[in-house]
Amino acid sequence: MPERMRVICRSEDVQERGPGFRFALPELGERTTGFVVRYNGQVQAYVNRCAHVPVELDWNEGDFFDVSGEYLICATHGAHYQPQTGYCVMGPCSGKSLIKIRTLERDHEILIQLD
């Protein structure tokens, strides 16, 4: 296992289009967090920071999807992001993207790798 890869949660902690799992990212700053969600069977992880203004996306912890379950949404300003890419398709940061984190799912665990 590459040395910068670490386990963040169990696979069962992240259900399809359900609440995301938040985790600390001390490598990127004291109060920086990340999150992982499952969309179309695949886990996706991002730095929990809107591309518009540097605020966390989830107003209520773990609520990253909009009501349709099709987009990740910033609770502060309503920016909508594609879950697979983090690309902003609607809102004040249209055309920008969330910072993606590499993920690996194996042995019933979700791991992240920081570059």
N, C-alpha and C positions, 0 to 999 in steps of 0.2 A: 504494500500500500504506500503510495507517495506520502512523504512526510507532511505535506501541507493538506492532506485529506483528513477530514474528521467526521465522526458520526454526529448527527444532530438530533435524530429521533428514530423511532421505529416506523416501518412502513404503514402500519395500521393507524398511526397517529394522523395521517393525512389522507382523508377520504375524497373521492371524486367530487370536485366543485364544492367541497365543504369548507369549513373554517381552515385557515392556513395555520401553520406552525411557526411561531416566532422564535428566533434564537439570537444570542449576543454575537456581535462581530468586533471584539476588542481590537483585532488587527487593523480595523479601519477607523477606530476612534472609540473613546470611552463609552459614549452613549449610543453608538451605532448598532442597529439591529438588522437582521435579515429575516426573510420568511420563505417558506416553501409551501406550494399548493400542488394539487393534482388536477390535471386537465386532460381529458381524453386519454386517461390511463397513464400519462407521463407526469413525472414530478418536475417542477420548475421552481428555481430559487432566484431571489432577487435581493438586492440591498433595499431595505424598507425606507426608501426616500423618494418622494415625488420628483419627477423631472422638471416640474414647474417651480416649486419653492421647496427647499429642503426640510419637509415635514414628513412624518411617517404616514403611510397610506391609510392604515386602519384606525378609525375613531374608536370602535369597539374592538378589543384585542382579538385578532384572528379573522375579522370580517374584511376580506380582500375582494371578494366577488360582488358584482352588482346583482340586482334582484333576478336578472335573467340567467345568471351563472355563466355568461358568455365572455365577460370582461372583468379584469381587475380594475378597481376604481379607487381614486383618492377621495377619501371622505371629506377632505377640507375644501377642495375646489372642483371636484367632479370629473377630473381627467380620467379617461377610459383607456386601458392598455390591453393589448392582445396577450393572453396568458402564455402562449407558446414563445413569444419573442420579447415581450416587454415594450413593444412599440406603441406609442400613444396615437390612437386613432381619432380621439375627440377630446376637446377641452383646451385649456390654456397652454398646454405644452405640446400640442399637435405636431407630430413629426419628430419629436425627441423620444428617448427610450429610457426605461429603467436600467439599472446596472445589473446585468445577469451574472449569476454565480453558477459555476459548473456543479452538476449533481451526478451522483451515481446511486443506484438502488440495487442492493444485493444482500442476500442472507437476511431478508426482512428488516433491513436498516436503510436509512437515507443518509448519505454522506455528501459533504460539500468539499470542493477543492478551490482554494483561493490561489490566484495566479501571482 
